[in-house]
Amino acid sequence: MDILIAGGGIGGLTAALALQARGHAVTVLEAVREPKPLGVGINLLPHAVAVLDELGLLPALRAMAVETSALVFANRHGQAIYRDARGIAGGYSHPQFSIHRGELQMRLWREAGAKVTVLSGQRVANVRDEGSQAIAEIDTADGPRELAADLVVGADGIHSALRRRLAPDEGGPCWRGVMMWRGTSWAPPFLDGRTMVQAGHSRAKFVVYPIAAPRADGLQLINWIADRRVREPEPGLTAPDRADWSRAGRLDDLLPTFGRWRFDWLDVPGLITRAEQMLEWPMVDRDPLPRWRLGRSTLLGDAAHPMFPIGSNGATQAILDAKALADALATHADLDTALAAYEDARRPLCARIVDMNRREGLDAILDRVEALAPGGFEQLADVIDPAEVAAEIAAYKLAAGHRIRSTAA
Ligand SMILES: Cc1cc2nc3c(=O)[nH]c(=O)nc-3n(C[C@H](O)[C@H](O)[C@H](O)COP(=O)(O)OP(=O)(O)OC[C@H]3O[C@@H](n4cnc5c(N)ncnc54)[C@H](O)[C@@H]3O)c2cc1C
């Protein structure tokens, strides 16, 4: 098939590679004129790494990422509540990687550029079906143009133009009052130099993990995300500004809350103040859609299911979509049947994750510990049953589609 993909993000580029590997002729149309390595850190869960491994990218990932050893939940005093082993040590077939989002995108961009047609400066404004073809209407610096294909995939992110065809009255993303500040800082490694920690509670939370090996001076690039509730959730609340991945954040918005979070193993204000970049983003998502396909087009990644960035699911689910779409098109000759099979494989699961993340995902554990022991604890068992925490984490991972070999989940 001739397939057009709107959007050269992590989801669109992985789809391009997965579809090309199944023999399709793919063209990626990216709106940005000059792609740059934008963003800060993300995590790829093992089931997404397995997909990139099938595409031959595991050595490249190993070279550019940190293999995450564990996810540690901690209170706002930095005391550990639970350590969840990740990657191979956690019983998975593949590592979990902490990686710079922009560098991963650029790596995929080069890989896709060598195998399929990748065009920048091409904003897909709309798609219409004409007979047995889909026509993409594209805005470029030289004026509008049209391209025909057998299928158009909307991988054009949270403000997707293709999604608007399915939900014309949807409006802006949903916001429930939490702002996020995301930054990277060069700092000494903490813990084992490969751990991801989320500390605090749902009103003020600090997530931190390294995304590169230490350099010669011993410093390591540390990614951090500070979430703070700035409004109480209420129906119809909309984010203060259009969610823009590149808006700069301000220290003054963070230090009053996080300025005294000095842990035994990490100086949070020290890390924040030495940030080489800091970005601000409202924690937004969208309601799950009842369908992703319309005629000869479908959606993928954030265009299909933007979700709160909890549980390392953003890029992971986009990558899993890419594989599921390629598999469905390889299994079913009829396009509509294939697109329906793709949706059946992915839409209910992604809707479930959107919902779990709205209900705070695993952060609910942090809230319970904060409510019971706001000043910290001597023994965790005095506050919460560690077995209960373990069971909750296992249940979330199962519901979110983790594939742990030892439990066949
Ligand atoms: C610039 C940027 C920075 C980000 N930084 C972070 C981060 O630091 N941390 C984090 O957790 N997540 C970040 N994300 C989001 C994260 O990459 C996604 O949640 C996840 O990877 C799913 O990717 P996606 O490919 O579905 O969407 P996206 O990564 O959003 O990619 C969508 C792509 O489509 C392009 N596009 C948009 N509209 C059109 C159109 N009409 N026609 C053609 N192309 C279009 C965009 O330019 C973009 O390249 C960022 C996204 C972007 C675009």
Ligand as a Chemical Component Dictionary entry (heavy atoms), coordinates in Angstrom:
data_LIG
# 
_chem_comp.id                   LIG 
_chem_comp.type                 NON-POLYMER 
_chem_comp.pdbx_formal_charge   0 
_chem_comp.three_letter_code    LIG 
# 
loop_
_chem_comp_atom.comp_id 
_chem_comp_atom.atom_id 
_chem_comp_atom.alt_atom_id 
_chem_comp_atom.type_symbol 
_chem_comp_atom.charge 
_chem_comp_atom.model_Cartn_x 
_chem_comp_atom.model_Cartn_y 
_chem_comp_atom.model_Cartn_z 
_chem_comp_atom.pdbx_ordinal 
LIG C1  C1  C 0 8.301  19.234 20.399 1  
LIG C2  C2  C 0 7.817  18.148 21.335 2  
LIG C3  C3  C 0 8.455  17.988 22.577 3  
LIG C4  C4  C 0 8.009  17.006 23.464 4  
LIG N1  N1  N 0 8.635  16.878 24.654 5  
LIG C5  C5  C 0 8.232  15.937 25.525 6  
LIG C6  C6  C 0 8.889  15.760 26.772 7  
LIG O1  O1  O 0 9.850  16.444 27.069 8  
LIG N2  N2  N 0 8.430  14.813 27.631 9  
LIG C7  C7  C 0 7.362  14.018 27.311 10 
LIG O2  O2  O 0 6.964  13.170 28.102 11 
LIG N3  N3  N 0 6.735  14.135 26.121 12 
LIG C8  C8  C 0 7.136  15.075 25.234 13 
LIG N4  N4  N 0 6.497  15.202 24.024 14 
LIG C9  C9  C 0 5.376  14.298 23.730 15 
LIG C10 C10 C 0 5.821  12.896 23.429 16 
LIG O3  O3  O 0 6.826  12.905 22.419 17 
LIG C11 C11 C 0 4.593  12.123 22.981 18 
LIG O4  O4  O 0 3.662  12.091 24.067 19 
LIG C12 C12 C 0 4.862  10.686 22.615 20 
LIG O5  O5  O 0 6.157  10.479 22.148 21 
LIG C13 C13 C 0 3.873  10.230 21.533 22 
LIG O6  O6  O 0 4.354  10.747 20.313 23 
LIG P1  P1  P 0 3.510  11.095 19.032 24 
LIG O7  O7  O 0 4.431  10.773 17.908 25 
LIG O8  O8  O 0 2.188  10.465 19.065 26 
LIG O9  O9  O 0 3.268  12.656 19.158 27 
LIG P2  P2  P 0 4.282  13.867 19.123 28 
LIG O10 O10 O 0 5.554  13.511 19.790 29 
LIG O11 O11 O 0 3.542  15.026 19.656 30 
LIG O12 O12 O 0 4.595  14.069 17.572 31 
LIG C14 C14 C 0 3.667  14.636 16.677 32 
LIG C15 C15 C 0 4.420  15.173 15.481 33 
LIG O13 O13 O 0 3.474  15.607 14.517 34 
LIG C16 C16 C 0 3.855  16.897 14.029 35 
LIG N5  N5  N 0 2.612  17.545 13.597 36 
LIG C17 C17 C 0 1.684  18.187 14.343 37 
LIG N6  N6  N 0 0.650  18.564 13.593 38 
LIG C18 C18 C 0 0.923  18.153 12.331 39 
LIG C19 C19 C 0 0.218  18.231 11.091 40 
LIG N7  N7  N 0 -1.002 18.809 11.020 41 
LIG N8  N8  N 0 0.791  17.703 9.979  42 
LIG C20 C20 C 0 2.007  17.103 10.031 43 
LIG N9  N9  N 0 2.727  17.008 11.183 44 
LIG C21 C21 C 0 2.160  17.507 12.317 45 
LIG C22 C22 C 0 4.546  17.534 15.211 46 
LIG O14 O14 O 0 5.412  18.578 14.797 47 
LIG C23 C23 C 0 5.301  16.360 15.813 48 
LIG O15 O15 O 0 6.561  16.177 15.221 49 
LIG C24 C24 C 0 6.910  16.170 23.106 50 
LIG C25 C25 C 0 6.274  16.318 21.867 51 
LIG C26 C26 C 0 6.732  17.292 20.981 52 
LIG C27 C27 C 0 6.037  17.444 19.630 53 
# 
loop_
_chem_comp_bond.comp_id 
_chem_comp_bond.atom_id_1 
_chem_comp_bond.atom_id_2 
_chem_comp_bond.value_order 
_chem_comp_bond.pdbx_ordinal 
LIG C1  C2  SING 1  
LIG C2  C3  SING 2  
LIG C2  C26 DOUB 3  
LIG C3  C4  DOUB 4  
LIG C4  N1  SING 5  
LIG C4  C24 SING 6  
LIG N1  C5  DOUB 7  
LIG C5  C6  SING 8  
LIG C5  C8  SING 9  
LIG C6  O1  DOUB 10 
LIG C6  N2  SING 11 
LIG N2  C7  SING 12 
LIG C7  O2  DOUB 13 
LIG C7  N3  SING 14 
LIG N3  C8  DOUB 15 
LIG C8  N4  SING 16 
LIG N4  C9  SING 17 
LIG N4  C24 SING 18 
LIG C9  C10 SING 19 
LIG C10 O3  SING 20 
LIG C10 C11 SING 21 
LIG C11 O4  SING 22 
LIG C11 C12 SING 23 
LIG C12 O5  SING 24 
LIG C12 C13 SING 25 
LIG C13 O6  SING 26 
LIG O6  P1  SING 27 
LIG P1  O7  DOUB 28 
LIG P1  O8  SING 29 
LIG P1  O9  SING 30 
LIG O9  P2  SING 31 
LIG P2  O10 DOUB 32 
LIG P2  O11 SING 33 
LIG P2  O12 SING 34 
LIG O12 C14 SING 35 
LIG C14 C15 SING 36 
LIG C15 O13 SING 37 
LIG C15 C23 SING 38 
LIG O13 C16 SING 39 
LIG C16 N5  SING 40 
LIG C16 C22 SING 41 
LIG N5  C17 SING 42 
LIG N5  C21 SING 43 
LIG C17 N6  DOUB 44 
LIG N6  C18 SING 45 
LIG C18 C19 SING 46 
LIG C18 C21 DOUB 47 
LIG C19 N7  SING 48 
LIG C19 N8  DOUB 49 
LIG N8  C20 SING 50 
LIG C20 N9  DOUB 51 
LIG N9  C21 SING 52 
LIG C22 O14 SING 53 
LIG C22 C23 SING 54 
LIG C23 O15 SING 55 
LIG C24 C25 DOUB 56 
LIG C25 C26 SING 57 
LIG C26 C27 SING 58 
# 
